[in-house]
Amino acid sequence: MDPHHLRLLRELGDRGSVAAVARALHITPSAVSQQLNTLQRSARVPLTERSGRRLVLTAAGRALAAAAVDVMTALDRADRAVGAYLDDPAAPVSVAAFNSVALAWFPALAARSGPPVRFVDRDVPQADFPGLVGDHDLVIAHRLAHSPPWPDDRVTVVPLIREPLYVAMPTDSPLSGKAQLTAMDVADSPWISVHEGFPLEGILAAIGATAGRRLDIVHRVNEFTVTASLVAAGAGLALLPGRTTGPDPRLVLRPLADLPAERHIDVLTRPETLHRAAVRTVLDALREVSRGGGAS
């Protein structure tokens, strides 16, 4: 039964006529009658009857109208509970992010005042990021600039930053003397890549295609702090992000001159999640942290 139809039945019992119900609810008498007829079709016994020119409730109608009071009360209580949940500025907010952003931004976000934030590190293939919004309020995801956009029919996308990606090498590398590198400069070196299906892998494929040869991938490591240590030890070249990777005196970072190398870092969320005041507060803080606003 439609709660709106139950309300009409209750109003008819309280106000005594279809015309009075129509005036109170600012609808036409015919609309009232049509909706009461719809309610009647879902009932096994008559709910209304004629008393002279007036439509009145039967005994069954009066019983249902009384029950409608309980329904309206429960719905109002539910509506107030949802409103309190949406407006609660101190409700916990869950934030998931891939490793390098978690390392760079989680501490600054945790140091800020505001709603409590529940942090989760989730390093997944690019295609799997949208699926995380079912388990977390805000999902910080990354994709390469030339890769397909996020499915905006399934998630709301809030762009944060576009981050350049640099070739990392030891400080004593012969390549460190160049201000910029080309695909040909780096194609003969051993490489440290991310796992298959993860962002950044596509740029290594593009380097090989531009240089006309397949890169020698000798290690696959997703954690950039581990990658940085391997690069410093001379285990190979790697791509490292320019803004979320902290300075490392063991390394030199150089841009690629002949290939676009950057990634988009975005927040993915379900559209309804942004109705929560606490989530919007954390999202605003995340925007500031991503711009280098730090803690406050």
C-alpha positions as CSV (number, residue, x, y, z in Angstrom):
1,M,0.0,0.0,0.0
2,D,1.2,3.5,-0.9
3,P,1.8,5.6,2.2
4,H,0.3,8.6,0.3
5,H,-2.9,6.7,-0.2
6,L,-3.1,5.8,3.4
7,R,-2.7,9.4,4.3
8,L,-5.7,10.3,2.1
9,L,-7.8,7.6,3.9
10,R,-6.8,9.0,7.3
11,E,-7.5,12.6,6.1
12,L,-11.0,11.5,4.9
13,G,-11.7,10.0,8.3
14,D,-10.5,13.1,10.1
15,R,-12.0,15.8,7.7
16,G,-15.3,14.0,6.8
17,S,-15.5,14.7,3.1
18,V,-13.5,14.3,-0.2
19,A,-13.9,18.1,-0.8
20,A,-12.3,18.9,2.6
21,V,-9.4,16.6,2.0
22,A,-8.9,18.1,-1.5
23,R,-8.8,21.7,0.0
24,A,-6.4,20.7,2.8
25,L,-3.9,18.9,0.4
26,H,-4.3,21.4,-2.5
27,I,-5.4,18.8,-5.0
28,T,-8.6,18.3,-6.9
29,P,-11.5,16.2,-5.5
30,S,-11.2,13.9,-8.5
31,A,-7.6,13.2,-7.7
32,V,-8.6,12.3,-4.1
33,S,-11.2,9.9,-5.4
34,Q,-8.9,8.3,-8.0
35,Q,-6.2,7.6,-5.4
36,L,-8.7,6.2,-2.9
37,N,-10.0,3.9,-5.6
38,T,-6.4,2.7,-6.2
39,L,-6.1,2.0,-2.5
40,Q,-9.4,0.1,-2.6
41,R,-8.1,-2.2,-5.2
42,S,-5.4,-3.4,-2.9
43,A,-7.9,-4.2,-0.1
44,R,-10.1,-7.3,0.3
45,V,-13.1,-5.4,1.8
46,P,-14.7,-2.0,1.1
47,L,-12.9,0.9,2.8
48,T,-15.5,3.6,2.0
49,E,-19.2,3.8,1.5
50,R,-21.8,6.5,0.7
51,S,-23.7,8.2,3.4
52,G,-26.1,10.5,1.6
53,R,-23.9,12.6,-0.7
54,R,-20.8,12.1,1.4
55,L,-18.1,9.4,1.2
56,V,-17.3,8.0,4.6
57,L,-15.1,5.2,6.0
58,T,-16.4,1.7,6.7
59,A,-15.4,-0.1,9.8
60,A,-12.5,-1.7,7.8
61,G,-11.6,1.8,6.5
62,R,-11.6,3.2,10.0
63,A,-9.3,0.4,11.2
64,L,-6.9,1.0,8.3
65,A,-7.0,4.7,8.9
66,A,-6.0,4.1,12.5
67,A,-3.1,1.9,11.3
68,A,-2.1,4.6,8.9
69,V,-1.4,6.9,11.9
70,D,1.3,4.3,13.0
71,V,2.6,4.2,9.5
72,M,2.9,8.0,9.2
73,T,4.6,8.1,12.6
74,A,7.1,5.4,11.6
75,L,7.8,7.1,8.3
76,D,8.3,10.5,10.0
77,R,10.7,8.9,12.5
78,A,12.6,7.2,9.7
79,D,12.8,10.5,7.8
80,R,14.1,12.3,10.8
81,A,16.7,9.6,11.4
82,V,17.9,9.8,7.8
83,G,18.0,13.6,8.1
84,A,20.1,13.4,11.3
85,Y,22.4,10.9,9.6
86,L,22.9,13.1,6.6
87,D,23.4,16.3,8.6
88,D,25.6,14.8,11.3
89,P,29.0,16.7,11.0
90,A,30.8,14.2,13.2
91,A,29.8,10.9,11.4
92,P,32.8,8.8,10.5
93,V,33.9,8.8,6.8
94,S,35.8,6.0,5.2
95,V,38.5,6.9,2.6
96,A,40.3,4.4,0.5
97,A,43.4,5.2,-1.6
98,F,46.2,3.6,-3.5
99,N,49.5,3.3,-1.8
100,S,51.5,6.4,-2.9
101,V,48.6,8.8,-2.2
102,A,47.9,7.1,1.1
103,L,51.5,7.7,2.1
104,A,51.4,11.3,1.0
105,W,48.0,12.5,2.0
106,F,46.6,10.3,4.8
107,P,48.8,11.8,7.6
108,A,47.8,15.3,6.6
109,L,44.2,14.4,6.4
110,A,44.3,12.6,9.8
111,A,45.9,15.7,11.4
112,R,43.0,17.9,10.4
113,S,40.0,18.7,12.7
114,G,36.6,17.5,11.5
115,P,34.8,14.2,11.2
116,P,36.7,11.1,12.1
117,V,38.2,9.4,9.0
118,R,38.6,5.7,8.6
119,F,41.6,5.0,6.3
120,V,42.0,2.0,4.1
121,D,44.8,1.4,1.5
122,R,43.5,-0.3,-1.6
123,D,45.9,-0.8,-4.5
124,V,43.9,-2.3,-7.3
125,P,44.0,-2.4,-11.1
126,Q,42.6,0.7,-12.7
127,A,39.4,-1.0,-13.8
128,D,38.6,-2.1,-10.2
129,F,38.5,1.4,-8.6
130,P,34.9,2.1,-9.4
131,G,33.8,-1.0,-7.6
132,L,35.3,0.2,-4.3
133,V,32.7,2.9,-3.9
134,G,30.3,0.2,-2.5
135,D,32.6,-0.3,0.5
136,H,34.1,3.1,1.1
137,D,32.6,6.6,1.1
138,L,35.4,8.2,-0.8
139,V,37.8,6.3,-3.1
140,I,41.0,8.1,-4.3
141,A,41.8,6.6,-7.7
142,H,44.3,7.2,-10.5
143,R,44.4,6.7,-14.2
144,L,46.6,7.7,-17.1
145,A,45.7,10.8,-19.1
146,H,45.0,8.8,-22.3
147,S,43.1,5.9,-20.6
148,P,39.3,5.6,-20.7
149,P,37.4,8.0,-18.3
150,W,35.7,6.7,-15.2
151,P,32.2,5.4,-15.7
152,D,30.2,8.5,-14.7
153,D,26.9,6.6,-15.0
154,R,28.0,4.5,-12.0
155,V,30.1,6.9,-9.9
156,T,30.5,10.6,-9.2
157,V,34.0,11.8,-10.2
158,V,35.7,14.7,-8.4
159,P,39.0,15.6,-10.0
160,L,41.8,16.4,-7.6
161,I,45.1,16.9,-9.5
162,R,47.0,15.9,-12.6
163,E,50.4,14.6,-11.6
164,P,53.5,14.4,-13.8
165,L,55.4,11.1,-14.0
166,Y,59.2,11.2,-14.2
167,V,61.9,8.7,-15.0
168,A,63.8,7.8,-11.8
169,M,67.4,6.9,-11.8
170,P,70.3,6.7,-9.3
171,T,72.3,10.0,-8.9
172,D,75.3,8.5,-10.6
173,S,73.4,7.4,-13.7
174,P,74.9,8.6,-17.0
175,L,71.3,9.8,-17.9
176,S,71.2,12.2,-14.9
177,G,73.1,14.8,-16.7
178,K,70.3,15.4,-19.2
179,A,67.5,17.8,-18.3
180,Q,65.0,15.8,-20.3
181,L,64.9,12.2,-21.7
182,T,63.5,10.6,-24.8
183,A,62.2,7.1,-25.2
184,M,65.4,6.2,-27.1
185,D,67.5,7.4,-24.1
186,V,65.8,4.9,-21.7
187,A,64.7,2.0,-23.9
188,D,67.9,-0.1,-23.5
189,S,67.8,0.1,-19.7
190,P,66.3,-2.5,-17.4
191,W,63.0,-1.3,-15.9
192,I,60.9,-1.7,-12.7
193,S,57.2,-1.7,-13.5
194,V,54.0,-1.9,-11.6
195,H,52.0,-5.1,-11.8
196,E,50.0,-5.8,-15.0
197,G,46.7,-3.9,-15.2
198,F,47.8,-1.1,-12.9
199,P,48.2,2.5,-14.0
200,L,51.6,3.5,-15.2
201,E,52.1,0.2,-17.1
202,G,50.7,1.8,-20.2
203,I,53.4,4.5,-20.3
204,L,56.1,1.9,-20.3
205,A,54.4,0.2,-23.2
206,A,54.3,3.6,-25.0
207,I,58.0,4.1,-24.3
208,G,58.8,0.8,-26.0
209,A,56.5,1.5,-28.9
210,T,58.1,4.9,-29.5
211,A,61.6,3.5,-29.3
212,G,60.6,0.5,-31.5
213,R,61.6,-2.1,-29.0
214,R,60.1,-4.0,-26.0
215,L,61.3,-2.8,-22.7
216,D,63.1,-5.2,-20.4
217,I,60.9,-5.4,-17.3
218,V,63.0,-7.1,-14.7
219,H,60.9,-6.3,-11.5
220,R,57.3,-5.7,-10.8
221,V,56.6,-3.6,-7.7
222,N,53.5,-1.5,-6.8
223,E,54.9,0.2,-3.7
224,F,56.8,3.3,-4.8
225,T,59.0,3.4,-1.7
226,V,60.2,-0.1,-2.5
227,T,60.7,0.9,-6.2
228,A,62.7,4.0,-5.1
229,S,65.1,1.8,-3.1
230,L,65.5,-0.6,-6.0
231,V,66.2,2.3,-8.4
232,A,68.8,3.7,-5.9
233,A,70.5,0.3,-5.7
234,G,70.9,0.3,-9.5
235,A,68.2,-2.4,-10.2
236,G,66.6,-0.4,-13.0
237,L,64.8,2.7,-14.1
238,A,61.2,3.3,-13.0
239,L,58.5,5.9,-13.4
240,L,57.7,7.8,-10.2
241,P,55.0,10.4,-9.6
242,G,56.3,14.0,-9.2
243,R,54.0,15.3,-6.5
244,T,53.1,12.4,-4.2
245,T,56.6,11.0,-4.0
246,G,58.7,12.6,-1.3
247,P,62.2,13.9,-2.1
248,D,64.9,11.2,-2.2
249,P,68.5,12.3,-2.3
250,R,69.4,8.9,-3.7
251,L,67.5,9.6,-6.9
252,V,67.3,11.9,-9.9
253,L,63.9,12.5,-11.6
254,R,63.7,13.5,-15.2
255,P,60.7,14.2,-17.5
256,L,60.1,12.5,-20.8
257,A,60.3,15.0,-23.7
258,D,58.6,13.0,-26.4
259,L,55.8,11.3,-24.5
260,P,52.9,12.7,-22.4
261,A,53.5,11.1,-18.9
262,E,51.0,12.1,-16.3
263,R,48.2,10.6,-14.3
264,H,44.8,11.9,-13.1
265,I,44.1,11.5,-9.4
266,D,40.4,11.7,-8.7
267,V,37.9,10.9,-6.0
268,L,35.2,8.4,-6.9
269,T,32.0,8.1,-4.8
270,R,28.4,7.1,-5.1
271,P,26.2,10.2,-5.9
272,E,24.1,9.7,-2.8
273,T,27.1,9.6,-0.5
274,L,27.8,13.3,-1.2
275,H,24.5,14.2,0.5
276,R,26.2,13.5,3.9
277,A,27.6,16.7,5.5
278,A,30.6,14.8,7.0
279,V,31.6,13.4,3.6
280,R,31.5,16.8,2.0
281,T,33.7,18.2,4.8
282,V,36.3,15.4,4.3
283,L,36.2,15.9,0.5
284,D,36.9,19.6,1.0
285,A,39.8,18.8,3.2
286,L,41.1,16.3,0.7
287,R,41.0,18.9,-2.0
288,E,43.1,21.2,0.1
289,V,45.5,18.5,1.1
290,S,45.9,17.5,-2.6
291,R,46.8,21.1,-3.4
292,G,49.5,21.1,-0.8
293,G,47.4,22.8,1.9
294,G,48.8,20.4,4.6
295,A,47.2,19.9,8.0
296,S,45.2,22.3,10.1
